Amino acid sequence: MRLNELRDNPGAKRGKKRLGRGIGSGLGKTSGKGHKGQKARAGGASAIFEGGQMPIYRRLPKRGFNNHVFRTAYQLVNLDRLQAAVEAGKLDAAQPIDVAVLVRAGLVRTTKEPVKLLGRGELGVALTLEVAKASPRAVAAVTAAGGSVNVLESVSETGEAEASPVA
């Protein structure tokens, strides 16, 4: 079999609905849209318009605070994924591991977003990590394995960002 011999299964493709082709077709005259009205017009009806009553997105209460405009989106890396990458030979335990190394290893997508280290799983090798944030459990696990975590942006009590080695 070759690429030019590939075909869809029988019945997989249906013909397009031919509208306005006479009364015998069943879709003649008004083309299945009925008579007049907003839904018969080009553009149809609004998906969120509810006929003049108060829309549901305004009837329901809004809860909490959503800071989606100024939120910092972190790329999450767990200890078990770091351990699997070391075992697969994607990470060198002797070298310091930062965002660029994690991107090359395929653990995160981009160098433009900061990385947060989380503590799921176990770590069996000593690693030197440079991340934007780290959970206390992750830091404890890395130091217990003989490694260290350098947290790049920790926010001080005055609100200013500063670099501080954790372990």
Wavefront OBJ file of the C-alpha trace (Angstrom):
o trace
v 0.000 0.000 0.000
v 1.242 3.485 -0.883
v 0.223 6.961 0.259
v -1.676 7.610 -2.971
v -3.741 4.447 -2.375
v -5.109 5.555 1.032
v -8.884 6.028 1.102
v -11.481 6.837 3.753
v -13.705 4.036 4.998
v -16.982 3.743 3.100
v -19.507 6.190 4.585
v -16.867 8.196 6.454
v -17.361 11.298 4.284
v -20.827 12.743 3.762
v -21.785 15.052 0.956
v -22.421 18.689 1.740
v -26.029 19.709 2.460
v -27.328 21.372 -0.731
v -29.729 24.110 0.289
v -32.314 25.951 -1.768
v -32.610 23.427 -4.615
v -36.399 23.177 -4.943
v -39.278 21.955 -2.771
v -38.696 18.319 -3.669
v -35.304 18.287 -1.944
v -36.804 19.033 1.469
v -34.382 21.947 1.890
v -35.781 24.328 -0.727
v -37.162 27.854 -0.387
v -36.087 28.827 3.165
v -33.243 26.285 3.235
v -34.318 24.693 6.503
v -34.291 27.992 8.446
v -38.047 28.490 8.753
v -39.663 31.894 8.176
v -37.993 35.234 8.998
v -36.652 35.994 12.454
v -33.158 36.531 13.796
v -32.029 32.949 13.258
v -32.994 33.038 9.589
v -30.724 36.008 8.925
v -27.058 35.975 8.017
v -24.932 35.776 11.159
v -27.643 33.999 13.137
v -28.299 34.620 16.809
v -25.767 35.520 19.486
v -24.497 32.539 21.444
v -24.864 34.323 24.814
v -28.041 36.343 24.156
v -30.976 35.030 26.215
v -33.889 36.914 24.689
v -33.664 40.010 26.859
v -33.622 38.309 30.264
v -30.616 38.793 32.511
v -27.839 36.539 31.105
v -26.559 33.690 33.266
v -23.041 35.128 33.422
v -24.521 38.208 35.093
v -26.997 36.311 37.312
v -24.357 34.134 38.961
v -22.133 35.670 41.657
v -18.440 36.166 41.070
v -16.274 34.731 43.833
v -12.671 35.356 44.789
v -9.946 37.281 43.035
v -8.538 36.406 39.624
v -5.222 38.068 38.858
v -4.884 36.612 35.349
v -3.472 39.833 33.873
v -0.444 40.195 36.143
v -0.077 36.556 37.242
v 3.308 34.847 36.865
v 2.888 31.495 35.139
v 5.446 28.992 36.422
v 6.598 25.850 34.651
v 6.381 23.011 37.163
v 9.071 20.353 37.537
v 8.778 17.528 40.067
v 11.613 15.539 41.616
v 10.486 12.268 40.027
v 10.818 13.790 36.541
v 14.318 15.069 37.373
v 15.298 11.593 38.595
v 13.903 9.965 35.423
v 15.806 12.464 33.232
v 19.077 11.715 35.058
v 18.530 7.961 34.683
v 17.737 8.401 30.963
v 20.949 10.388 30.463
v 19.168 13.631 29.558
v 20.603 15.475 32.571
v 24.189 15.435 33.833
v 24.150 15.346 37.634
v 27.656 16.848 37.816
v 26.630 20.076 36.024
v 24.438 22.862 37.482
v 20.873 22.579 36.211
v 19.092 25.788 35.178
v 16.164 26.627 32.872
v 18.188 26.280 29.650
v 19.382 22.796 30.660
v 15.811 21.773 31.534
v 14.586 22.970 28.102
v 17.288 20.950 26.322
v 16.331 17.882 28.396
v 12.658 18.352 27.450
v 11.408 18.868 31.021
v 10.076 22.400 30.379
v 8.984 24.150 27.196
v 10.611 27.584 27.183
v 13.276 29.705 28.854
v 10.901 32.705 28.949
v 8.797 31.419 31.870
v 10.272 30.775 35.334
v 10.538 27.267 36.777
v 9.147 26.095 40.106
v 10.526 22.927 41.705
v 7.958 20.702 43.418
v 8.518 17.779 45.780
v 6.619 14.842 44.233
v 8.736 11.694 44.105
v 12.196 10.862 45.374
v 15.633 12.069 44.284
v 18.533 9.610 44.405
v 21.358 11.808 43.050
v 22.931 15.049 44.209
v 21.870 17.905 41.905
v 22.720 21.606 41.867
v 19.544 23.395 40.770
v 18.863 27.024 39.855
v 15.115 27.687 39.819
v 12.819 30.674 40.341
v 10.856 29.032 43.164
v 10.951 25.790 45.118
v 8.614 24.151 47.593
v 10.006 23.433 51.080
v 9.575 19.683 50.558
v 11.529 19.821 47.278
v 14.384 21.770 48.896
v 14.506 19.288 51.786
v 14.608 16.320 49.377
v 17.390 17.823 47.240
v 19.537 18.690 50.270
v 18.914 15.212 51.752
v 20.261 13.726 48.511
v 23.411 15.856 48.879
v 22.518 18.572 46.363
v 21.624 22.236 46.610
v 18.864 24.548 45.370
v 19.544 28.167 44.417
v 16.245 30.072 44.427
v 16.646 32.992 42.018
v 13.656 35.139 42.938
v 12.576 35.152 46.511
v 10.456 38.091 47.596
v 11.692 39.806 50.751
v 9.449 41.380 53.363
v 9.907 44.785 51.713
v 8.470 43.383 48.460
v 11.722 43.507 46.491
v 12.989 40.468 44.593
v 16.414 39.177 45.579
v 18.549 36.133 44.818
v 19.206 33.795 47.726
v 20.739 30.326 47.908
v 18.475 28.035 49.942
v 20.870 25.202 50.621
l 1 2 3 4 5 6 7 8 9 10 11 12 13 14 15 16 17 18 19 20 21 22 23 24 25 26 27 28 29 30 31 32 33 34 35 36 37 38 39 40 41 42 43 44 45 46 47 48 49 50 51 52 53 54 55 56 57 58 59 60 61 62 63 64 65 66 67 68 69 70 71 72 73 74 75 76 77 78 79 80 81 82 83 84 85 86 87 88 89 90 91 92 93 94 95 96 97 98 99 100 101 102 103 104 105 106 107 108 109 110 111 112 113 114 115 116 117 118 119 120 121 122 123 124 125 126 127 128 129 130 131 132 133 134 135 136 137 138 139 140 141 142 143 144 145 146 147 148 149 150 151 152 153 154 155 156 157 158 159 160 161 162 163 164 165 166 167
